Amino acid sequence: MSVMNFLEKLLDGAEVEWKALGTVAEYSQTRIDANELDVTSFIGVDNLIANKGGRVDAKYLPSTVRLTAYEQGDILLGNIRPYLKKVWMATNSGGCSGDVLAIRIIDTFKPVIKQKFLYYLLSSDNFFSYNMQYAKGAKMPRGSKSAILSYPIPIPCPNNPKKSLAIQAEIVRILDLFSELTAELTAELTAELNKRKQQYQYYRDKLLNFEDGEVEWKALGEMAENYDSVRRPITSGLREVGNIPYYGASGIVDYVKDYIFDGDFLLVSEDGANLVARNTPIAFSVSGKIWVNNHAHVLKFLTYVDRKYIEYYLNYIDLNQYIGCCTA
């Protein structure tokens, strides 16, 4: 019997009762001293990973003397910017900051609701959409604690605890299986991507290293026409919203109503931390109608090959000597 057929058979004729979360669970009422915590047992909103990614060890310890305690099996929610979907089912006990909600099943419902079942309900996109509907604050929205406790959750077969737990267990088993398969696929894709990046860097370095070859060196200005004088920055408050890309040092930073360039160009970071960090390419080709602020050089080439060749080369070489020259 397939997984879905078994679940359908299990659910056949099953009654479902919807209850507000607050009738079956509550926020932790227990407290813990901060001096009892370490980086593995303190949970701040910063060490909960977005998109249901769990947690990492804290980078700092709390300054507050007493904190909310959490227990193994509690569900911890990041309550700032709910759209980040920060949630973790605790695998240990510890303490959490005020920006993290520790949700615990009420004792009387522990025999009839599985912790992992409740975790999957509170890590669903439906829950986070609901949470955002009641969040308050524009720049840093915060979930409503009262609205969260009003979130409706389904209890299968409420009058038959044994069957209810069996259904919950099967749902959890299926979702766990999909989570494991997703994690395996993600790991495989990441490994393959890293392999391809290494291959690309190896062949790029071989192709663009001319130390032992006989080549003619030219100044960049001999190959490209500089359009920096045409650039115009616009402060965010004065930009008219549109569909024209507005470029800065590291790529698109906004979309505006008008344009100042139309064609094929190479944009090169003029300043900013990315010139040193190189987290994103410092040279990137753009085409069509665009607006560029004064943080990216605008270069025009005669041919596509020239433009792409220089793009690859600028992203390959070490620019530190030029950065030092310009900022000294």
Secondary structure, DSSP 8 states (H G I E B T S, - for coil): --HHHHHHHHHTT--EEEEEHHHHEEE---EEEGGG--TTTEE-GGGEETTTTEE---SS----SEEEEE-TT-EEEE-BSGGG--EEE-SS-EEE-TTEEEEEE-GGGTTTS-HHHHHHHHTSHHHHHHHHHT-B-SSS-B--HHHHHT-EEEEESTT-HHHHHHHHHHHHHHHHHHHHHHHHHHHHHHHHHHHHHHHHHHHHHHHT--TTS------HHHHEEE-GGG-----GGG--EEEEEEEETTEEEEEES--SEEEEEEEEE-SSTHHHH-SS-SEEEEEEEEEE-TTEEEEEESSHHHHHHHHHHHHHS--HHHHHHHH-
